Amino acid sequence: MKITPMLQQYLEIKNQHPDALLFYRMGDFYEMFFDDAVEAARLLGITLTSRSNKGDDNKIPMCGVPFHAAAGYLAKLIKAGRRVAICEQMEDPAQSKGLVHREVVRVVSPGVVVEDQLLDDKENRFLGAVCRQKPLWGLSLLDLSTGEFLVGEFPAESDLLDELSRLNPSEVLLPLAAGPDERGGPDLSALLSAHLPLCCLTHRPAAEFQPARARELLLEHFRTASLAGFGCENFNPGLGAAGALLAYLQETQKSDLGHLERLRPLELDQVLLLDESSRRNLELTRTIVDGQREGSLLAALDHTRTPMGARQLRKSLLFPLKNVAAINHRLDAVAELLRDQELSRELDRALGAVYDLERLNSRAVLGRANARDLNALQVSLARLPSIRQMLEPRPGLLGELGREIDELTDLQTLLAAAIRDDAPMGLREGNLIRPGYNAELDELNAILRDGKKLIAGLEARERERTGIANLKVGFNKVFGYYLEVSRGKLAEVPADFIRKQTLVNAERYITPELKEFESKVSGAEEKRLELEYRLFGEIRNRVARAGSRILQSAACLAMIDLLAALAIGAAKYRYVRPTVNEGEEISIREGRHPVIELGLPPGRFVPNDVHLDQGDKEVMIITGPNMAGKSTVLRQTALIVLMAQMGGFVPAAAATIGLVDRIFTRVGAMDDLRRGQSTFMVEMNETANILNNATPRSLVILDEIGRGTSTFDGLAIAWAVAEALVNKEGKGIKTLFATHYHELTELAATQPRIHNFHIAVREWNDTIIFLHKLLPGGVSRSYGIQVAALAGVPAVVVARAKELLHNIEQGEFNRQGQPRIAAGGVEEGGGRVAKPSQLRLFGAEDPLRRRLAEIQPDSLSPLEALNLLYELKQLP
């Protein structure tokens, strides 16, 4: 195959980025060739064409996308998990001699995107890195679009995986192992693939993860002598991971990273922790069934008006507070906003006009903000003075946040004066800068706007001066502007006319004035576009230099928006302020589920009381039929505690929450095929995690422990787990335990801190009515068949189930599974079949009763009966 200079350049650049699809700029298109073209055409659903060189029959696959629409195509490729190298023309093709110089200006991968089409306004998009230095695991996460940069170290692999699942990075960097073909420890890669199946794993040179090298890179970036000011000076593998992230961004983004201003430690000891299964079971950010945001607690509480506030709400749900003073500081602010409805309305209006300051700032620093971004920034900054004025005199947290807002008046004034409201998306199309901002630009615009008028004026003046009535001004690409005079008027041509071209019926001339005008007009458009682009770049750089101030105000607005949203929800749904203290009591009066009640007509949700402490009411055993509401009571209790500790009001008539360090849940039944675990193994893993890590400060929610195995094994496990929880560390753990094992109600007789409750139902006409009310005492029936009937199981099946239930309860089955009245054993096939009996879990079966059941009185002789009587007297 003959390789042209252009294809040679393409292949050289592609060899530098073998793991990325290369967007190769050619004029108004990004072109792809060879295998890249084949794959991109398939992923993007575009036409695959081909090209061939002269004298060469080999066809080269190719496809392309318009550069002005590239963001949408880029989004598709990134969502498919691919990396894309953006290769731009670094010089004007019209002015270059020979092949246009091209370079890759950035590499886009799932973890490093800032385009709106690729981002969810309400969530961070993290790039992660993992570094192992025994015995610790280092983890760092970075959101390029907001500048958030996190680092942490964990003693156990499970802690690392839990944190990764909490923050859900789109891409994770792993070190290449020392072996030539091994990648970062296949076990770790496989582990991350199982836990984060949608995450892109990228392997990088192991040297980039070395803590010493990483530390130097971080110090150079932050321009500090140490990392003590960030609280992570003593980290090692954590810094290795953070340094690997920074090195990756420097290589792939090829732009300023000044918006990465600080490295924040993941201080998990300061927050209420929920493990992965608890976050899933409680449906904090996604529903269990279909993984949708709608139907989650996050969706129910989201009344935020800004993207920053929405992301802050999500963080507050995933990282609730564990400091009583900080919690009450937030609660005071929410109470103030509830009290002053006028302030709430004014804040709502002001915040509604604020765009995503964090991401606008990031695009400006990275050199990717367009004129519309700067307009959005200007509109947002214009709201800062009024928001500050509203909050500055207020007490507590609201006043503190108001006073911390940097109004950025200087920047807002600059943008308002410089950027046109109707500026286009592209930066090379002109019409970016307002009239009056730059005198040179105004002159060029005047020339372009008034060119025809100036030509007409010049033509009129020359006609009057020369007396040649038919003189006219013309233009062609060869000679430019000219004055044309017909042959009949040549004698009247003045001496200062310079002959330029002779035609059959006319002569064409130029004058010094006309050449001066031409020099202005002919280059005005090109000069205007170049000047506008340069002026815009200068303005964008000024915005970038103000990045720290923008981020400070953005952080304040995010917290203000969170507090306002919590107040709006509290007013709308009748939430109350909880009492949060250092005590050991959780007392909720008329608590409600914050999500379920939204799906019911007003007043239809049945509230319930829950009281737990470490005195005499530590474990609640809750029985009752399916669909009665056991799981709802369990979940709503956990959610109320979480909402209180994030600083929000709660759905209840009153609530007192003694500070909780962790919430554990074991709810529902599901297997995990990705990790090769059965339903029961998942259940036992979650139970083991609870028993090993729960403390007297924890809240434990258990729903149907042991149902993934046989009845007796499951009951035995459930009983032992309940005993362990009530006795752990001598104080026990506050626990809600829902079960269908009615035998567990006997625990209350053996443990004074265990109490029985049930969800009330009423029987009517052979069916049941759910009352959804939690009442003291246990029940001995599950009403499973009645629930099946309510669910629409055919009547014939329900009737048969009732018959079978009666037979099972009476032991009326033979060996073939056919019901029969088994008063004793019966003869079948020449042998005796014993009556099936239900084994007892607690206490051995009475031997006297067993022996009596075996006797056939009609077949006994008098002597046999006498001997049998002596035998029975000897039984214990």
Number of C-alpha atoms within 10 A of each C-alpha: 11 13 12 10 11 11 12 12 17 20 17 10 18 21 11 11 16 11 13 18 23 27 27 24 22 18 13 11 17 21 21 24 26 14 13 19 25 18 17 24 20 12 14 16 11 15 14 17 15 14 13 14 13 8 8 10 11 13 13 15 18 20 22 23 21 15 16 12 11 14 16 15 18 24 21 17 21 20 14 14 18 19 23 20 25 20 22 19 16 14 11 11 14 7 8 11 9 8 10 17 14 17 16 22 17 18 23 22 23 25 27 24 22 21 16 13 14 18 15 11 17 17 16 24 27 27 27 30 30 27 27 21 14 9 10 18 21 25 27 31 30 25 22 24 25 23 20 19 23 20 24 25 26 18 12 11 14 11 14 19 19 16 17 23 17 16 17 21 23 22 23 26 25 25 23 21 16 12 9 7 8 10 20 22 15 12 10 14 16 13 16 19 16 16 16 19 12 16 20 23 21 20 16 20 16 17 14 22 31 21 22 15 15 25 21 14 19 22 14 12 16 15 10 11 10 15 18 10 12 11 12 19 12 10 18 24 29 30 32 30 31 33 27 32 25 20 16 16 19 14 12 18 18 13 15 15 18 17 25 22 16 17 23 17 17 18 12 13 10 13 20 22 22 22 23 17 17 21 21 18 18 23 22 22 21 20 17 16 7 9 13 13 15 14 20 21 23 21 17 17 22 19 21 26 22 24 21 29 29 26 21 24 27 22 16 21 24 22 19 24 26 21 20 16 12 15 19 21 15 23 26 20 24 27 18 21 23 19 13 10 14 11 15 20 14 14 20 19 12 17 23 15 15 23 21 19 27 24 27 24 31 27 23 25 24 21 16 15 23 20 23 18 21 27 20 18 25 23 17 19 26 20 18 24 15 15 21 22 14 16 21 17 13 16 12 14 21 25 17 16 21 24 18 15 24 18 20 17 14 9 19 22 13 15 24 17 15 21 22 18 16 13 19 15 14 13 19 12 13 17 21 25 24 19 16 11 14 14 10 13 21 16 15 21 18 13 19 19 11 13 16 11 12 14 18 13 12 17 19 15 12 16 15 12 10 12 14 18 12 11 20 19 19 14 12 8 6 6 12 14 23 23 21 22 21 16 13 10 15 12 8 11 16 11 6 10 13 15 14 14 13 12 10 7 9 15 19 22 20 20 16 11 9 19 14 10 17 18 12 17 19 14 12 19 16 12 17 20 19 16 18 21 19 13 18 20 17 12 19 25 16 15 23 24 16 17 22 15 16 25 22 15 22 26 19 21 26 26 22 26 26 30 30 27 25 31 25 24 22 21 16 9 14 13 22 18 22 26 17 24 17 13 14 19 22 23 21 24 16 15 24 26 24 22 20 15 17 13 11 10 8 9 8 9 16 15 20 21 19 17 17 23 19 19 13 12 16 23 28 25 25 31 29 28 24 18 14 23 19 23 22 14 25 24 22 21 24 20 23 24 26 27 22 26 32 27 28 32 26 28 30 22 18 17 26 20 22 21 24 28 22 24 23 28 29 24 22 15 15 14 14 12 10 11 13 10 14 15 17 18 16 20 22 17 13 19 19 13 14 24 16 9 10 22 21 19 21 22 24 24 24 25 21 21 28 23 22 18 14 10 12 15 13 18 23 18 17 22 18 11 19 23 17 14 23 22 14 15 12 9 15 24 26 30 25 27 25 24 27 20 24 17 16 22 23 15 17 17 12 10 14 14 21 21 21 21 19 25 25 20 16 9 11 8 5 6 13 17 14 17 13 21 17 22 14 14 15 22 19 14 12 17 15 14 18 19 20 16 16 13 10 9 13 11 11 9 13 17 13 11 15 14 12 17 14 13 17 15 10 18 19 20 17 18 11 6 8 10 17 13 13 17 12 14 17 15 9 10 7 7 9 11 15 16 20 16 11 9 10 9 12 8 7 8 11 10 12 14 10 10 13 12 14 12 14 10 10 6 9 12 10 9 9 11 14 11 11 15 11 10 12 14 9 8 10 7
